[in-house]
Every structure is written in C-alpha cells, then in structure tokens.
C-alpha cells in the first residue's frame, strides 16, 4: 500500500510539473494536423465594441494617477470606452487623486469591504458590452485594449486573457524566482488558449462579455479572475490568450508580503473548490484535463509532496531506490532552506497552499484585502 501511494503521488507530481506542458504541445500538434483551421471573422473599426474598463483600488495613491493616464492613452476610441474606478475604503488619497479626472467614474466606499464586493458594484453600473478588468499597478501597452477586443469577433469567445510581463528591478532572489515562475505560467496559458481553455485569467489584464459576468461571492475570500473565468468555461464559452495584449507589473518587494499573498490565493481556491469541480465534466475532456493538471493537482501538491516524503522515508528498508530518493528529497529541502531561489520559491509556494487550505476552514469576517508592495 505504501508503494502504491508513493508511485501515485510521484506520477501526479510528474504530470503537474513535467508532462502537462509537453502533452499540451502534443495535443496542439495533433489538432493542427487533423483538424481544418476555422476561418476567423475579420475585424474592422465598425465592429469596435463599447468597453467598460474596471479598476478596483485600495491605498494606491503612489500609482493611481499613472494608471489613469496610462488608461487614457490606450489606442481605442474615447467615445467607445468608459473608465470606472472603485476606491475600496482607502486610508490614503487614492480617491481624491482619481476624482481629479473628469473621464473617471468613481465609486467610493467608506470601509474596506473587499475586491469582490467592489467589482460587483462597479459591474452593476458599467455600460459596456465588454468588461476589461485591470489592477491599479498594471500598466497596459497602447494597443492592449484593441487587441483584446479583436478576439471577441468569434462569438464563442467569452473571455480573453492578456499577456502580463513581470519587471524585476529589485534584483532580489524573490523577484528573479517570481519572474521565472510567471514566464512558465504565461507559456501554459498560451498553450491552453489554443484549446479555448485558459484555466484562470490574470487580474492584471483580462476581458469578458459583460453578459457572462458572474456576481462574486463576498462572504469569504475569492480569486475573482479565476472564479469569473471558470464560470465562463462552465457556460461552454471559450477563454483564449492574447499574446499581443501586453501589460506589465513590478515584482514583489518584500518576501513575507508575497508569501501572505500566496496564502490568500490558496485559501480563496480552496474556499470555492466545490464550485470548480464541474470543470471535470468528461463531456468536455480538454477542459477537464487542463483543470485537473494545471489547477486541481497543483492545489493538492503540498499533500502529494508530504505523502511522497513520508512514504519514501518508511520504505527506506525495503529497497535502495527509496533510500536514494529520500536522499534527493532531503537535499532538495536543504537547498530550499539554504536559500537557493528556485527551490525556495517552490517550497514556499507549496507551504502557502497548505496554509491556505488550513485557513479555508476558518470563519472570515469579510473578504477585505491588503495591498502588497511591489519593487
């Protein structure tokens, strides 16, 4: 039984971190060889849709003016876009700065009620056929909006995920590891987008058809970008990746703050895990495979790693293979504690997931959020 658990855990981890990207490439090659390429509707300026640009902000006085000017500089007709900013009870002058711009529709709350609540309020008054969501600290390239909207020429597309670039100016080990991790994530999203099944947009830049917006739960922490994307995929619409729609952010400045953010993400994922299980629908095998490999098994990785470690320890007397494997695990953990960035980031990410799982059983007062500093 121990050996069976060992090999099942090892196979699952290999699937998540090694095989999954390669199988996606293989499936895409197979699809290109045996399926006719669908003709895409050509875009013309007459098809430009009215877009609501939605930004939820909390204590962003250092960056909010730059964000607004960046948004106003987008290459898109001004009469076909509106900018909505929600100030979620900021204790600084974020709202006062945003109010200086006549082009901004500002919604202000007295208390920090959480990003989900703020997004619900913003989307309720938004008029656009397309909702574009972006973070206050994300700067968009001029053509980003136009490139995102172009993807909606296909009526089956319900969500378009933009291409986020992380800029590391701190030179820290954390910043380098975070940048490397995000590059791998972006490659996965690009591959998933070829099957219309990007498993979770990034909050920095993504757009949806407004009619597909799902009201976000506010009684506990939720990852709005994944929740909204998952609901769109369940509704049998596609979620694609637009590599040309570029946004940039700076990497995390402080290690503990980034760790807390990962714990919060983990907690949010486990909070609503039961809501996402319909993505395993065998009638939609590609979406089910991507969700299982990219999300579900990855969320379970802390438990798989712990079970693998304990099994290999108990199996040491059985075979020299398990002794060698346990030695490799020990060296890996030691390297992480020693501070080697890649190993440390991997271990801390899984520890954050584990803590997020534990916290998902605790009662939350509300979904209020905190701002983490970037480099």
C-alpha positions in Angstrom: 0.0 0.0 0.0 2.9 2.4 0.8 4.5 1.7 -2.5 1.2 2.3 -4.3 0.7 5.6 -2.6 4.3 6.6 -3.3 4.0 5.9 -7.1 0.6 7.6 -7.4 1.9 10.7 -5.7 5.1 10.7 -7.8 3.1 10.2 -11.0 0.7 13.0 -10.1 3.6 15.5 -9.4 5.4 14.5 -12.6 2.2 15.1 -14.5 1.8 18.6 -13.0 5.3 19.9 -13.3 6.8 17.9 -16.2 4.4 16.1 -18.5 1.5 18.6 -18.7 3.2 21.3 -20.8 4.5 18.7 -23.2 1.2 16.9 -23.6 -0.5 20.2 -24.4 2.1 20.8 -27.2 1.4 17.2 -28.5 -2.3 17.7 -28.5 -2.0 21.1 -30.3 0.2 19.5 -33.0 -2.3 16.7 -33.3 -5.2 19.2 -33.6 -3.3 21.2 -36.3 -2.6 18.1 -38.3 -6.1 16.6 -38.3 -8.5 19.5 -38.0 -9.2 22.2 -40.5 -8.4 25.6 -39.4 -11.5 27.7 -38.7 -11.9 30.9 -40.6 -11.8 33.9 -38.3 -14.0 36.8 -38.8 -12.0 39.8 -39.9 -12.0 42.8 -37.6 -12.9 46.2 -38.8 -13.3 49.5 -36.9 -17.0 49.4 -37.4 -17.1 46.4 -35.1 -15.4 48.1 -32.2 -17.4 47.4 -29.1 -18.2 49.7 -26.1 -15.8 48.8 -23.3 -16.0 49.4 -19.6 -12.5 49.5 -18.0 -12.9 48.4 -14.4 -10.3 49.0 -11.8 -10.7 48.2 -8.1 -8.2 50.1 -5.9 -7.1 50.2 -2.3 -4.4 52.5 -1.0 -2.9 53.1 -4.4 -2.0 56.8 -4.1 1.5 56.2 -5.3 0.4 54.7 -8.6 -3.3 55.6 -9.4 -2.5 58.8 -11.4 -0.1 56.9 -13.6 -2.7 54.2 -14.0 -5.4 56.6 -15.1 -3.1 58.4 -17.6 -1.9 55.0 -18.9 -5.6 54.0 -19.5 -6.4 57.3 -21.2 -3.5 56.8 -23.6 -4.9 53.5 -24.9 -5.3 53.3 -28.7 -9.1 53.0 -28.7 -11.9 55.5 -29.5 -12.6 57.5 -26.4 -16.4 57.5 -27.1 -16.4 53.7 -27.0 -14.8 53.3 -23.6 -15.5 54.3 -20.0 -13.2 54.2 -17.0 -14.7 53.0 -13.7 -12.6 53.1 -10.6 -13.7 51.8 -7.2 -12.0 53.1 -4.1 -12.5 50.4 -1.5 -12.2 52.5 1.6 -8.6 53.6 1.1 -7.0 55.3 4.1 -4.8 57.4 1.7 -5.7 59.9 -1.0 -6.4 57.4 -3.8 -10.0 58.6 -4.3 -9.0 62.3 -4.2 -6.5 61.8 -7.0 -8.9 59.7 -9.1 -11.6 62.4 -8.6 -9.4 65.0 -10.4 -10.0 63.3 -13.7 -13.3 64.1 -15.4 -13.0 60.9 -17.6 -13.2 58.7 -14.5 -16.4 57.4 -13.0 -15.5 57.0 -9.3 -17.3 54.8 -6.8 -16.1 55.3 -3.3 -16.7 53.2 -0.2 -16.2 54.3 3.4 -14.9 50.9 4.5 -12.7 48.2 3.0 -15.3 45.6 2.0 -13.0 43.6 -0.3 -12.2 43.5 -4.0 -15.1 41.1 -4.8 -17.7 43.5 -3.4 -16.1 46.4 -5.2 -16.1 44.6 -8.5 -19.8 43.7 -8.1 -20.7 47.3 -7.5 -18.6 48.5 -10.5 -20.0 45.9 -12.9 -23.6 46.8 -11.8 -23.2 50.3 -13.2 -20.9 49.5 -16.1 -22.5 50.0 -19.5 -20.0 48.2 -21.8 -20.7 45.2 -24.0 -17.1 44.2 -22.9 -15.7 44.4 -19.4 -12.0 44.9 -19.2 -10.5 44.2 -15.7 -7.2 45.5 -14.7 -5.2 46.1 -11.5 -4.1 49.6 -10.4 -0.4 48.6 -10.6 -0.7 47.1 -14.0 0.4 49.3 -17.0 -1.0 48.5 -20.4 0.6 48.9 -23.8 -1.3 51.3 -26.0 -2.6 48.5 -28.3 -3.7 46.2 -25.5 -7.4 47.0 -25.4 -7.7 46.9 -29.2 -6.0 43.5 -29.4 -8.2 42.1 -26.6 -11.5 43.3 -28.2 -10.5 41.9 -31.6 -10.7 38.3 -30.1 -14.4 38.8 -29.5 -15.1 38.7 -33.2 -15.5 35.0 -32.5 -18.9 34.6 -30.9 -17.8 31.6 -28.9 -15.1 33.6 -27.1 -16.4 34.7 -23.7 -13.1 35.7 -22.1 -9.7 36.9 -23.3 -6.6 36.8 -21.1 -3.9 39.3 -21.7 -0.2 38.8 -21.5 1.4 40.0 -18.2 5.1 40.8 -18.1 6.7 41.0 -14.7 9.5 43.5 -14.4 12.1 42.8 -11.7 14.1 46.0 -10.8 14.9 44.9 -7.3 17.5 42.3 -8.3 16.3 40.1 -5.4 16.2 36.3 -5.4 12.5 36.5 -4.8 12.0 38.8 -7.9 14.0 36.5 -10.1 12.2 33.4 -9.0 8.8 35.1 -9.3 9.7 36.3 -12.9 10.8 32.8 -13.9 7.6 31.2 -12.4 5.4 33.7 -14.2 7.1 33.1 -17.6 6.3 29.4 -17.3 2.7 30.2 -16.3 2.3 32.5 -19.3 3.6 29.8 -21.6 1.0 27.4 -20.1 -1.8 30.0 -20.6 -0.8 30.5 -24.2 -0.9 26.7 -24.9 -4.3 26.4 -23.0 -5.6 29.3 -25.1 -5.1 27.3 -28.3 -7.8 25.0 -27.0 -10.1 27.8 -25.7 -9.5 26.8 -22.2 -7.2 29.2 -20.4 -7.6 28.0 -16.8 -7.8 31.3 -15.0 -7.1 34.8 -16.3 -4.7 37.1 -14.6 -6.3 40.1 -12.8 -3.8 42.4 -14.4 -5.5 42.3 -17.8 -8.4 40.3 -19.0 -11.7 41.0 -20.7 -15.1 39.3 -20.8 -18.5 39.7 -22.4 -20.5 41.7 -19.9 -23.5 39.3 -20.1 -21.2 36.5 -18.8 -20.2 38.3 -15.6 -20.9 36.2 -12.5 -21.7 38.1 -9.3 -18.8 37.3 -7.0 -19.4 35.8 -3.5 -18.4 38.3 -0.8 -18.8 36.2 2.4 -15.2 34.9 2.1 -12.1 35.4 0.0 -12.4 34.6 -3.6 -10.0 34.8 -6.6 -12.1 36.9 -8.8 -10.2 36.3 -12.0 -10.3 32.5 -11.7 -13.9 32.4 -10.4 -15.2 34.5 -13.4 -13.1 32.6 -15.9 -14.2 29.2 -14.5 -17.9 30.2 -14.7 -17.5 31.3 -18.4 -15.8 28.0 -19.2 -18.6 26.1 -17.5 -21.1 28.0 -19.6 -19.4 26.4 -22.7 -17.7 29.6 -23.9 -14.0 29.8 -24.8 -11.3 31.5 -22.8 -8.4 32.4 -25.1 -5.0 34.0 -24.6 -3.9 37.2 -26.5 -0.2 37.4 -26.6 -0.2 40.8 -28.2 -2.3 42.4 -25.4 0.5 43.4 -23.1 0.5 44.6 -19.5 3.4 45.0 -17.1 3.9 44.9 -13.3 6.8 45.0 -11.0 7.7 42.0 -8.9 7.1 41.8 -5.2 9.3 43.9 -3.0 9.0 42.0 0.3 9.2 38.3 0.7 6.8 37.9 3.5 4.2 40.1 1.8 4.4 37.9 -1.3 4.1 34.8 0.9 0.9 36.2 2.5 -0.5 36.9 -0.9 0.1 33.2 -1.9 -1.6 32.0 1.3 -4.6 34.3 0.5 -4.7 32.9 -3.1 -4.5 29.3 -1.8 -7.3 30.0 0.7 -9.5 31.5 -2.0 -9.0 28.5 -4.2 -10.0 26.0 -1.5 -12.9 28.2 -0.3 -14.7 27.6 -3.6 -13.2 24.3 -4.7 -16.6 22.6 -4.9 -17.8 25.4 -7.3 -15.0 24.5 -9.8 -15.4 20.7 -9.8 -17.9 20.8 -12.7 -14.9 21.7 -14.9 -14.0 18.0 -14.6 -17.0 17.2 -16.8 -15.9 14.3 -19.1 -18.1 15.5 -21.9 -15.6 18.4 -22.2 -12.4 16.3 -22.0 -9.9 19.0 -22.9 -11.2 21.5 -20.3 -11.3 18.7 -17.7 -7.7 17.6 -18.5 -6.4 21.2 -18.2 -8.2 21.9 -15.0 -7.1 18.6 -13.5 -3.4 19.0 -14.5 -2.9 22.8 -14.1 -5.1 23.6 -11.1 -6.6 20.7 -9.1 -3.4 18.6 -8.9 -1.3 21.6 -8.3 -3.5 22.8 -5.5 -3.1 19.3 -4.0 0.7 19.3 -4.5 1.5 20.1 -0.8 -0.3 16.9 0.3 1.2 14.9 -2.6 4.7 16.1 -1.6 4.2 15.4 2.1 2.8 11.9 1.3 5.7 11.2 -1.0 8.2 12.3 1.6 6.7 10.1 4.4 6.3 7.1 2.1 9.9 7.2 0.9 11.1 7.5 4.5 9.1 4.5 5.6 10.2 2.5 2.5 13.9 3.0 3.0 14.4 -0.5 4.5 12.6 -2.0 1.5 14.8 -1.0 -1.4 17.9 1.1 -2.1 15.8 3.1 -4.6 13.7 4.6 -1.8 16.9 5.4 0.2 18.3 7.3 -2.8 15.0 9.0 -3.5 14.7 10.1 0.2 18.3 11.5 0.0 17.3 13.5 -3.1 14.3 14.9 -1.3 16.4 15.8 1.7 19.0 17.6 -0.5 16.1 19.5 -2.2 14.6 20.7 1.1 18.1 21.6 2.4 18.8 23.7 -0.7 15.4 25.5 -0.3 16.3 26.3 3.3 19.8 27.4 2.3 18.2 30.0 0.1 18.6 28.7 -3.5 15.9 30.8 -5.1 14.1 28.3 -7.4 13.9 25.6 -4.7 13.0 28.1 -2.0 10.2 29.6 -4.1 8.8 26.1 -5.0 8.8 25.1 -1.3 7.3 28.3 0.0 4.6 28.3 -2.7 3.5 24.8 -1.6 3.7 25.8 2.0 1.5 28.8 1.3 -1.0 26.5 -0.5 -1.1 24.2 2.6 -1.7 27.1 5.0 -4.3 28.4 2.6 -6.1 25.1 2.8 -6.0 25.2 6.6 -7.3 28.7 6.7 -10.2 27.8 4.4 -11.8 26.1 7.3 -11.7 29.3 9.5 -14.5 31.8 9.6 -14.0 35.1 7.7 -15.5 38.4 8.7 -15.4 39.6 5.1 -13.3 39.5 2.0 -11.3 42.6 2.8 -7.9 42.8 1.2 -4.5 44.3 1.9 -2.1 45.9 -0.6 1.3 44.3 -1.0 4.2 46.5 -2.0 6.0 45.9 -5.4 9.6 46.6 -6.2 
